[in-house]
Amino acid sequence: MAEMGSELELRGVGVSSGVVIGPAFLLTPADVRIVERSLTPEEVPREIVRLEEALITTRGQLREIQRRVERALDRHSASIFDAHLLVVDDRAFIEEVIRGVQSRHINVEAVLHEVARRYADTLAQMDDEYLRERAADVRDVARRILMNLAGHPMSDLGSLTEPRVIVAPDLSPSDTATMSRERVLALITDLGSPTSHTAIMARAFEIPAVVGLRDASQRISNGDLVLVDGQAGRVIVRPSSATRERYKRIARARECVRDRLQTLRDLPARTRDGYEVVLSANIELPRDVDAALRHGARGIGLFRSEFLYLAQPTLPDEFEQAQAYEEVARRVAPAPVIIRTLDLGGDKFASSVQMPNEVNPYLGWRAIRFCLAQPELFRTQLRAILRASAARNVKIMYPMISNVEEVNQANALLERAKQELAADGVEFDPQIEVGIMIEVPSAALVASQLATRVRFFSIGTNDLIQYTLAVDRVNAQVTYLYEPTHPAILRLLRQTIEAARRAGIWTGVCGEMGGQAVLAPLLVGLGIDELSVSPAVIPLVKEVIRSMTYSECEALAARALELERGTEVLAACRALTEQRCPEIVEYLG
C-alpha cells in the first residue's frame, strides 16, 4: 500500500467509459448482527409468522425498486430484479429455513443467515460466471430480509447529499437501483465483470465504472480524492497535482472535441478525397439505440442478441425476441441492423441455458457450435429474426465460424425457418442478407471458400487477435502480447478483405480494434468497408477518417505490412493521426 498522501494507481476492468474526479464514498455492506437464541415450542409459530411478514415486506420493497428502475430506464434494466424476486418466492429455500426453526428451536435470523450463506457459497464456487454472480443476489436478498426482521430500513445511494465516487467490495442491484445520477460520479468495485449488475446499471446511467479491482475498498479511504478513467479501467487515488493537470488538459481537449464533434453527427465518414466508410454501432439491448442515434451511427453493425438471454432468468421466446429486433429495426430504418445470432459460452453464460463445465470455454462449446447442437433453440431465434426482417433492413450474422460446413448447416436451418413462416403466412424478407464473423484464424485462411456462401464478412478482432497470438486478453500476465497491430493480424485482415472483394461482398470490423481511432486510417487503407463500434467513439473515428485522404491510408497500410513489429505499426498509425488531427490524440490521452 502506498504511503498516506502519495498517489496510488489501481488497474481493473473498465465497463462504462468516462473520466471523473471526486471524493470517495466507501459503501460497506450493512452490518446485520446475528445472535442465536433459543425458542420455546410455543414461540416457534410466531417466529414463522415473523419470517412470512418479513418476506412480504421484502417482496414489496423489491417490486417498488423494480418499478422505479423501469420508470427511470426500461423494462430490460428492471428485469435484473427478477432474480431477487425468485429468491424471495423460492419455497424450497423458505421451507428449509422454516424446517430449521421448527427442528432446532432457534430464531429465524440465525437459521436464515446460515441457509443463505450455504446457498451463496455453493453458487460462488460454480464454474458458470452467471451463476457465480447470482450468489450476490442471494446475499443481497438475505441481507434485506434480515434488516426487515430487525425492523431497520436498508440504506441506499439515493440518500447521498453531495457528489461522490462510490467505492465498494461489490454493489447489489438494490444499491445501484437507488443511486442518483447527479450525486454518483462513478462506481468502483473489488468484484464484478462486464456482465455484472454494476456494469449493466453504470452503462444504463452513463456513469463511469471500473470493476474487478480486487482490494480497492481496502486501499481507498472515505473522502480520498479519486480519479476514475472508465475507458482505460484505471483508478488513481490521491492523484498528484501533475496527474490532475494532465487529466484537466485531457478534459479540456475532450470538451472542445466533443463540442466540435457534435457538428459531425449527420455527416458521412468520408475521406477528403471521397472514400466513404459506413460507420455503425455495436449494441446489446434495444435501449442502446438512443446512444447510437445520438452519436450519428449509420445503422447497427452488431446487435449482440445474447444479452436478451443474459438480462432475464428465463429464455426469451420467439415473440419476445422478434419484438426486440423489430424495435431496433424500426428505429434505425432505413439504415440496416445486423443481428448476430446467439453467442453464448466463453465469458457469457445464461442461467436459463444448460452449458457444460469446460476447462477452456473460449475454445469449446460456444456460439455457432452451441446453436447447431441446439437446433430448436436456434430455430426459435432464426424465426424471430425473420419476423423482424419484414422491415427489409435486417441482416443476420453467424458468430465464430471456423469452417464451411458450419455455414451450410446454419443456412439450412435458416431455410427451414423461412419455409415454416411462409406456410404460416408470416411476412419476412426472403432475400435477407446473411454474413459471418471472421474471428477464428481458420476462417480467415479459408475466406475465399466462405465468401461464396454469404453476403458479407464482419471481422471480430477481439477473438481473432487472442486466438492468432495465443493470448488470453484478460490475463494480466500476458496482456503485453495482445497486439492488434501484430504483423500476423494485418496479414489475416488483408487476406480476408481481398477474398471478400474477389467474391463481390463487403467486409466490416466489429471488434474493439475498429473503435481505436488511431487505427482507423490503417483499417481504411487495408480496404475495410464498414466499422461498427461503441456509440460513444463514433464521432472520434469519424473525425479521424474525415481528416485523412484515402491515398494516405493506403500508403500507411502498405508500409505497415512491411514492418516487422506491431509497436512500429502502432507508432506509424499514431504519427499520421497526430499529424492530421492532434486534438484527437490529446483527447485519447
Secondary structure, 3 states (H helix, E strand, C coil): CCCCCCCEEEECEEEECCEEEEEEEECCCCCCCCCCCECCHHHHHHHHHHHHHHHHHHHHHHHHHHHHHHHHCCHHHHHHHHHHHHHHCCHHHHHHHHHHHHHHCECHHHHHHHHHHHHHHHHHCCCCHHHHHHHHHHHHHHHHHHHHHHCCCCCCHHHCCCCEEEEECCCCHHHHHCCCCCCEEEEEECCCCCCCHHHHHHHHHCCCEEECCCCHHHHCCCCCEEEEECCCCEEEECCCHHHHHHHHHHHHHHHHHHHHHHHHCCCCEECCCCCEEEEEEEECCHHHHHHHHHCCCCCEEEEECCHHHHCCCCCCCHHHHHHHHHHHHHHHCCCCEEEECCCCECCECCCCCCCCCCCCHHHCCCHHHHHHHCHHHHHHHHHHHHHHHHHCCEEEEECCCCCHHHHHHHHHHHHHHHHHHHHCCCCCCCCCCEEEEECCHHHHHCHHHHCCCCCEEEECHHHHHHHHHCCCCCCCCCHHHCCCCCHHHHHHHHHHHHHHHHHCCEEEECCHHHHCHHHHHHHHHHCCCEEEECHHHHHHHHHHHHHCCHHHHHHHHHHHCCCCCHHHHHHHHHHHHHHHCHHHHHHHC
